[in-house]
Amino acid sequence: MDYAHSDDGRDGAVTLPTAIKILVAGGFGVGKTTLVAAVSETRPLQTEELLSERGIGVDDLDGVESKSTTTVAMDFGRITFDQDLVLYLFGTPGQGRFWFIWDELALGALGAVVLADTRRLADCFPSVDYFEEHHLPFVVAVNCFADARKYSLGEVQQALNLDPGVPVMLCDARDRESSKEVLIALVEHAMKRRGTRGDGQEGEH
């Protein structure tokens, strides 16, 4: 991972990575592939496959009955915010039988976006537990589905038993600007967590 250094001559202090790896996680059918495709400036790499008989009785389609494909490895996209900041997005598979891939995807990641669907909020718990256990900064973005019941951000935070410092926000994974706001919020949160303030010192993870 490359890092941008301050050009004011003070201690060669580290400021921001020029290339940042971000995970996009969440339950099955929550919109991870959609978000990566919405913001990627290049054609995203997707590993979508048709749902098969192997998933019968294993994959819970309650609330996402119209879904016909699933990510079996990862989604990958890239977005450049300016000359010094490029985000590489890795969408994780949402089904439990593919979670063995997560450890590989998480290597070198700055943080993660956990997408939430209020119709299936419990699907977030594995992602939240994983990132908390691995001390990886994350934000929770509630994907606003038209037929989903509306809850306040405080209610979502309480339902997921999140630390008060974990940002929770609304988003539309189909909308590029909305998804970009989520990514910006994550980078800001992660850098705050890491304590990188241009003084060359890093806080607790």
Secondary structure, DSSP 8 states (H G I E B T S, - for coil): --EEE-SS-STT-EEEESEEEEEEEESTTSSHHHHHHHH-SS--B--EEE--GGGTTTS--TT-TT--EEESS-EEEEEEEETTEEEEEEE---SGGGGGGHHHHHTT--EEEEEE-GGGGGGGHHHHHHHHHTT--EEEEEE--TTS----HHHHHHHTT--TTS-EEEE-TT-HHHHHHHHHHHHHHHHHHHT-SSSS-----
